[in-house]
Amino acid sequence: SEIAPDEAFIDDDLMEMVVGAESALLQEADAVVNKLEEVITSFAASPSRQNEMYGKIKSIVSSYSLFQNTEYFEAINNFIRIVVSRECNLKWSDAELLALWK
């Protein structure tokens, strides 16, 4: 069962597309994480503005639905959970985190 030369090129092209898509997703994930950290740390000194911070985070992640159904979705949620806990001493539930994306 040898692969015909044309099929080998198709496999290579497909692999390049997958790697390219993964690279683009990784760059987007990095960008969103940087934006989120900036917002969260800017609100760390003002715990009374928690609803405003939640709204700003929601406005960022809700425009990144491309991460849903990828490994980045859970990673970004975990990042939010950790940074909000560390910087603002807040514990957000899974439901609160999921609601950010809608």
Secondary structure, 3 states (H helix, E strand, C coil): CCCCHHHHHHHHHHHHHHHHHHHHHHHHHHHHHHHHHHHHHHHCCCHHHHHHHHHHHHHHHCCCHHHCCCHHHHHHHHHHHHHHHHHHCCCCCHHHHHHCCC
